[in-house]
């Protein structure tokens, strides 16, 4: 079976500015691609994603474009920088918009995102990645996503150093190894869910 992965990059920088979140995303997508997964991505800040709690807020809201890509994928990769110890405001908005999926169900009563796998990537030059991942995974799991074992990767630079992930000459071995585990485990979980879906809710 051909699996698909879609990444939502929650950098605060619009295209074509360089972004560490974008870089680690493409490194992970390369890993997925090498495992035969079809991949795609979007930088969320390039879209007019309105605040709100419905699937479509109207008046030019472009969240439905991103929502459709997530619905069509087996695996979601959510990438964010760390800002003042938290996920970016863009990532928070993505979670808020995805929350609407709790009321969007399939023919057997399951929320639309149940059966999909979620992974995360976090970068920053301060500590806080574990907290960001915990917050991301709590929200994504509530929405219905399945979190695979070791489903997140991150890089933190030295505090106050000003060094970004994109400034590194090469991927640190620990990050490269973790990236591989994230991809392998996400694919494994997605295949299991594709062949044996969660039971009906109704």
N, C-alpha and C positions, 0 to 999 in steps of 0.2 A: 504494500500500500504506500502511496506517496503522501507524505505528511507536508504540512505547510506551517511556517513560522512567520509571525508578523511582529515587528518591533515598533514600539512607540518611544521615541527619544524625547525626554523631557528636559533638555537643556533650555536655558534662558536665552540662548543665542540663536538668532535667525540665520537661515542659510544665506550666503555660503560661508559664514564665519566658522573658523575651526572650533571644534568642541571635543572635549575629552569624553563626554557621554556618547557622542557620535562615534568616536574612535573605538571605544570598547564594544559598542554595539556591532560595528562592522567586523570586528575580530570574532565575536560570537557568531554572527551570521555566516562568516566564512566557515566556521566549524560545522554549523548546521548544513551548509551547502555541501561540504565534503562528505557528510553522512547521507546525502541524497535527499535532503529536505529542501523544498521550494521556499525561498525567503523573500521578504519585502520589508520596507520600513518607512516610517514617516517621522519628520521632526515636527512635533505637535505645535510649537510656537509659530510655524509657517502657516497654520490654519486659524481661522477665526472661530475658536471654540468658546462659546458663550457660557457664562455661569448658569447653573441650573441643575435640576434633578430629573429631567425627562430625557427620553431618547432623542428628541428634536425640539429645541427651543425656538425654532422658526426665525424669521427676520434675518436671514443670511447665515444662520448658525451652520458651521461646517463640521461639527462633531459627527453628524450622520455619515460622512465620508470615512472618517476614522473608525467609527463603530462598525460599519460594513466590513472593513478589512479585518477587524478583530473577530467578528462573527464567522468570517470565511476561513479563518486560520485554526489549526489544531493547537498551536503553541503561541502564547503571547510573551514577548520579552519587553519588560518595562525598565527603561534605563533613566537614571536621574543623577544629577550632581547632589552633593551635600551642601546645603546653605544654612548657616547658623544652627547646625546640628540637626537639621530636618531635611526631608525630601524637598525638591523644588516646588514652588507654587504651581508650576505647570503639572507636575506629577499629582499633586493634591487635587487639582481640577479634574484630571483624568479619572481618579478614583471616584470623585463626586459624580461625574457623568456616568461612569460604569454602574454606580449604585442603582440607577434606573432599571438595570437588567433584572433586578429581583422581581419586578412585576411583569417582565416580558418572559413568557413561558412557552415551551413547546407543547405538542399535542398530548403529552403525558404528564403535564404539570411541572416539569423541571424548568427552573430559570435558565435562560438562554445560554449562559456561560458555564453551566454544569456540564462536565465532560471535556472541558478545555484545560490545558496545562498553562500555568503561569511561572515565569522565571524573572529574575531581577538582576540588574547590574548597577552598581553605585560607585561613583568616583568623587574624590575631593582631597584637598590638602590639609584637612583636619580630621580628627577622629569622629565617629558617629555613624559609620556604615552599618553596624549591627542594629542600631536603633532604627535607622531608615528602612532596612530590610524587614525588621519585625513589623513596622507600621504598614509597609507595603503588603506584606504577606497576610497580615490580619485582615486588611481591607479586601484584598483579592479573594481570599478564602471565603469571607462572608458573602461576596458577590457570586461565588459558585465555582471559582477556579480551583483546580487541584494543584498542590505544590509538591513537586518531586523531591526526593532526598537530595540534599545539597544543591538546592535549586537556585542559588544566588552566587554571584561573584562580585568582588569589590577591590578597589585599590585606594589606600589612603597615603598621602605624602606626609612628610614631616610637618608638624604643626608650625604655622607661620612662615613656612619656607617659600611660598609662592610658586612652587613647582607643580605643574599640572600633569596629569597622566599623559597628555599628548606631547609633553616635553621629554619623555623618557626615550632613550636611544633604542631600547628593546623592551619587550614585554617581560616583566619579572617572572622567573620560573614558577613561583607559587601561583601567580595569577593565571598563567598559561595552563597549568595543571587543573586549577579550579574551573576555568572556562570549559575545558574538556569534559569534566565531570558534570557540569551543568547541562551541557548539550546532550551527552549520552543518557543521563537520567531523565531529561525532559522527553527525549525521543522514546525511550523505553515506556514511560508513563503514558504518553500519547497513544502509542500503539496498543497498550493494554486497554485504554478507555475506548479506543475506536472499535476493538474487537469485542469488548464486554462492557457496554455502557452502564451507568448507574441505573438502579431500578426506578420505575415510574413513581412520581410523587402523588399521583391520584389514581 
